[in-house]
């Protein structure tokens, strides 16, 4: 498998996040979900890491747990970038385009999640996201049936032939599990494992097996 395996970890405190981060040593990289934390010590979360880190602070409106203001969340993500996070995940709908432009898209994961369906305008959405210049474009959509994976597979094949840069394509829910287990087939640069933070997500040990 050429795609990397990214372990998603959460925690209420910095110590808890760091412990889970370090426990995921068998993964190629770790996604740290700051939206679960009661305290936001970005520097502490990044310090002494032994593998690449994706910093994510997902808002309620995109399936996350962060309940502060968007300006506060923006400051957290911008600080993570300034402190050298290997990647920072920004939601497409958040409108944080200034962070993308200021850094020429480097180390930015631009993500979009649809927890209800596979959007009919997925190709147009992907092109708009790609046009921002973000280094990685992440598309996660609800797969209600295995036939939705055929739609995702066709989508991936259409864009694989283009010079589109890196991307992650995920079908959420039980029907979407093959897209997580076979990321190369869907043209993903990495796939996620964890404790069910996202619908259909498998635990790291299961993904490794």
Residue pairs with C-beta under 8 A, 6 or more apart in sequence:
1 183
1 184
2 184
3 183
3 184
3 188
3 189
3 190
3 191
4 28
4 29
4 189
4 190
4 191
5 27
5 28
5 29
5 190
5 191
5 193
5 204
5 207
5 208
6 27
6 28
6 29
6 30
6 31
6 54
6 190
6 191
6 192
6 193
7 24
7 27
7 29
7 30
7 31
7 192
7 193
7 194
7 204
8 30
8 31
8 33
8 192
8 193
8 194
8 195
8 197
8 198
8 201
9 17
9 20
9 21
9 24
9 30
9 31
9 32
9 33
9 194
10 17
10 20
10 33
10 36
10 37
10 194
10 195
10 197
11 17
11 18
11 19
11 20
11 36
11 37
12 36
12 37
12 38
13 37
13 38
13 39
14 37
14 39
14 41
14 44
14 45
17 32
17 34
17 37
17 45
18 44
18 45
18 47
18 48
21 30
21 32
21 45
21 49
21 53
22 50
24 30
24 204
25 50
25 51
26 204
26 208
27 51
27 193
27 204
28 51
28 52
28 190
29 51
29 52
29 53
29 54
29 86
29 190
30 49
30 51
30 52
30 53
30 54
31 53
31 54
31 55
31 56
31 89
31 192
31 194
32 45
32 53
32 54
32 55
32 56
33 56
33 57
33 58
33 64
33 65
33 197
34 40
34 42
34 45
34 55
34 56
34 57
34 66
34 76
34 80
35 56
35 57
35 58
35 59
35 64
35 65
35 66
36 65
40 57
40 76
42 55
42 76
42 79
42 80
42 83
42 85
43 83
45 53
45 55
46 53
46 55
46 80
46 83
46 84
46 85
52 86
52 87
53 85
53 86
53 87
54 85
54 86
54 87
54 88
54 89
54 109
55 77
55 80
55 81
55 85
55 87
55 88
55 89
56 64
56 88
56 89
57 64
57 66
57 73
57 76
57 77
57 80
57 89
58 64
58 65
58 66
58 89
58 91
59 66
59 70
59 73
59 91
59 94
60 66
60 67
61 93
62 91
62 93
62 94
62 111
62 113
63 113
63 115
63 198
66 73
70 94
73 94
74 94
74 96
74 99
77 88
77 89
77 90
77 96
77 99
78 99
80 88
81 88
81 99
81 103
81 107
85 107
86 107
87 107
87 108
87 109
87 135
87 136
88 99
88 107
88 108
88 109
89 109
89 111
89 138
90 96
90 99
90 100
90 108
90 109
90 110
90 111
90 134
91 110
91 111
91 112
91 113
92 110
92 111
92 112
92 125
92 128
92 129
93 112
97 132
99 108
100 108
100 110
100 132
100 133
100 134
101 133
104 133
105 132
105 133
105 134
105 135
106 135
107 135
108 134
108 135
108 136
109 134
109 135
109 136
109 137
109 138
109 168
110 129
110 132
110 134
110 136
110 137
110 138
111 137
111 138
111 139
111 140
112 125
112 129
112 138
112 139
112 140
113 140
113 141
113 172
114 140
114 141
114 142
115 142
115 172
115 199
116 142
117 141
117 142
117 144
118 141
118 142
118 143
118 148
118 151
118 152
118 171
119 125
119 141
122 139
122 141
122 151
122 155
123 155
123 158
123 159
125 139
126 137
126 139
126 155
126 159
126 167
129 137
129 139
130 137
130 164
130 165
135 165
135 166
136 165
136 166
136 167
136 168
136 189
137 164
137 165
137 166
137 167
137 168
138 167
138 168
138 170
139 167
139 168
139 169
139 170
140 168
140 170
140 171
140 172
140 198
141 148
141 152
141 170
141 171
141 172
142 148
142 171
142 172
142 173
142 176
142 199
143 149
143 152
143 171
143 172
143 173
143 175
143 176
143 179
143 200
144 173
144 175
145 175
146 175
146 178
148 171
148 175
148 176
149 171
149 175
149 176
149 178
149 179
152 169
152 171
152 179
152 186
153 185
153 186
155 169
156 169
156 185
156 186
156 187
157 187
159 167
159 187
160 187
166 189
167 187
167 188
167 189
168 183
168 188
168 189
168 190
168 191
168 192
169 179
169 186
169 187
169 188
170 176
170 179
170 180
170 186
170 188
170 191
170 192
170 198
171 177
171 178
171 179
171 180
171 200
172 198
172 199
172 200
173 199
173 200
174 200
175 200
176 199
176 200
177 200
177 202
178 185
179 185
179 186
179 188
179 191
180 191
180 192
180 193
180 200
180 201
180 202
180 207
181 191
181 202
181 207
183 189
183 190
183 191
191 207
192 198
192 201
193 201
193 202
193 203
193 204
193 206
193 207
193 208
194 201
194 203
194 204
195 201
195 203
196 203
